[in-house]
Amino acid sequence: MSVPKMTTTKIWCFMVKEVNIVIWERLLNQICVRDKTNKEMNYILISLKEHNKVIMGYTECSLAIHTLQTYLVNIIGLYNIHTWKEVTNFRHLSLCHTMIRSIVLHDAQLYYEHGYPTSTMNNIMVECNNLLPLINNNDIVKLFEKSKHEMALIIEQTKTDTPISFGKALEAKEKKMLSFTMEKLVDTVHIIYPATNQCYHAFNFHQNPHYGIEVQHIPLIKWIMKNSNINYTEYVAEQKYHHTNFLTIHNNYFEGQFPFQHIYRVLKGYKLRSRNLSNYFISYGYSSMYRGKNGEPLLTKAIETKAGKREKLLPLLLPILCILSRDIKLHYQYIAGDLERNKKYCQKLGCNFNYCIPNMNIFEGFDVSLMYSDSFITPHCDVMNDWRYGYNYISVVKNTFWDDNISKSVTLSIICYTRKAVGDELYGGGKQNAK
């Protein structure tokens, strides 16, 4: 078999339910006839899982996806087609072809394979363990079925002995999930399952790529990690409390303590910004882009000026920063040790609008973010957070609820952080740590 030239191809995975051996034979006959003349189909793998009455398929071709669907419907007569749309999120991984092939063939009685998968031309084929026990039949079927969108958080914790430069951290936004992991830059991948009300404290988000994935894809992530010899840790929502030197999670611990619905009502009156992270947000705090005449970072103003005469957000949010400050200091006593920095910057949040922060605060800025049920956080590093030991922390508290007006679930997050611009101003922009 000759190897085809490299071309831009699309990959498509599909599942057809309620089939039998007669439908399988008809599908096979049609595909075998057309494969001989179809130059646009580089590769096709189909299988029959007769006990589940399911046909699964994987194709690589230059056809548009809707053309492939028309091909199956009009030519072969199959209508009950389910597509695994997110399969393209895994395409850049060296294990992608092996993983998809294993999924299609898992527990199959019959299969047909033709062509040469172009995805293997840039990657080394890897012999892997069986899908079980990390991926079972139910997990596979869920990939193809439309289900409730639940977003788990993935954090790629980079190795401490491999410093990540500012430029390298910026690359995370352009790359895809597990890219740093595949480059051998990651020590552990953390998988945080969603909870209705969740708070977490973590470190080094300036160099640790983080992003959301659908919960139904977690078995695939675990399988990839196992076959790549990468450590991973899961944090289930059923366990109310998780704590390590790197990460602390509270699940439904702060439930009812924060006025999320009130904040949401106020927030909907704002004109929020969007960025290439699949969410809407408004920020407040010290900014490297907004400075005084002497170059010192100043507090931003949009959070108040955009409100006009409407109710303001800062009186609702500043007390939350104090609660999160107290909780993270309880778990990591060594952080925020520069009392002069805390007094000059952290305790001054709100002062440019004559607000007084009510208690101890160790954050220098925050985002209020809205994420809807059909959106996910894309990979990125928080490159503007301070990287210095003792000030390289982040705290997030979020709540998920249903909005009848838009018929979607909404996740409102308050993301609190320190600022690189403040650290640079105090200690210089080099490698000097905080006091």
Secondary structure as GFF3:
##gff-version 3
##sequence-region A 1 435
A	DSSP	beta_strand	10	17	.	.	.	ID=ss1
A	DSSP	alpha_helix	21	35	.	.	.	ID=ss2
A	DSSP	beta_strand	41	49	.	.	.	ID=ss3
A	DSSP	three_ten_helix	50	52	.	.	.	ID=ss4
A	DSSP	beta_strand	54	61	.	.	.	ID=ss5
A	DSSP	alpha_helix	65	70	.	.	.	ID=ss6
A	DSSP	pi_helix	71	76	.	.	.	ID=ss7
A	DSSP	beta_strand	81	83	.	.	.	ID=ss8
A	DSSP	three_ten_helix	85	90	.	.	.	ID=ss9
A	DSSP	alpha_helix	96	105	.	.	.	ID=ss10
A	DSSP	beta_strand	110	115	.	.	.	ID=ss11
A	DSSP	three_ten_helix	118	120	.	.	.	ID=ss12
A	DSSP	alpha_helix	137	144	.	.	.	ID=ss13
A	DSSP	beta_strand	151	158	.	.	.	ID=ss14
A	DSSP	alpha_helix	166	171	.	.	.	ID=ss15
A	DSSP	alpha_helix	179	182	.	.	.	ID=ss16
A	DSSP	beta_strand	186	192	.	.	.	ID=ss17
A	DSSP	beta_strand	197	203	.	.	.	ID=ss18
A	DSSP	beta_strand	210	214	.	.	.	ID=ss19
A	DSSP	three_ten_helix	215	217	.	.	.	ID=ss20
A	DSSP	alpha_helix	218	227	.	.	.	ID=ss21
A	DSSP	beta_strand	231	235	.	.	.	ID=ss22
A	DSSP	beta_strand	241	243	.	.	.	ID=ss23
A	DSSP	beta_strand	247	251	.	.	.	ID=ss24
A	DSSP	alpha_helix	260	267	.	.	.	ID=ss25
A	DSSP	beta_strand	273	275	.	.	.	ID=ss26
A	DSSP	beta_strand	279	291	.	.	.	ID=ss27
A	DSSP	beta_strand	297	299	.	.	.	ID=ss28
A	DSSP	alpha_helix	302	305	.	.	.	ID=ss29
A	DSSP	alpha_helix	314	331	.	.	.	ID=ss30
A	DSSP	alpha_helix	339	344	.	.	.	ID=ss31
A	DSSP	three_ten_helix	346	348	.	.	.	ID=ss32
A	DSSP	three_ten_helix	351	353	.	.	.	ID=ss33
A	DSSP	beta_strand	365	372	.	.	.	ID=ss34
A	DSSP	beta_strand	393	403	.	.	.	ID=ss35
A	DSSP	beta_strand	408	417	.	.	.	ID=ss36
A	DSSP	alpha_helix	420	427	.	.	.	ID=ss37
###
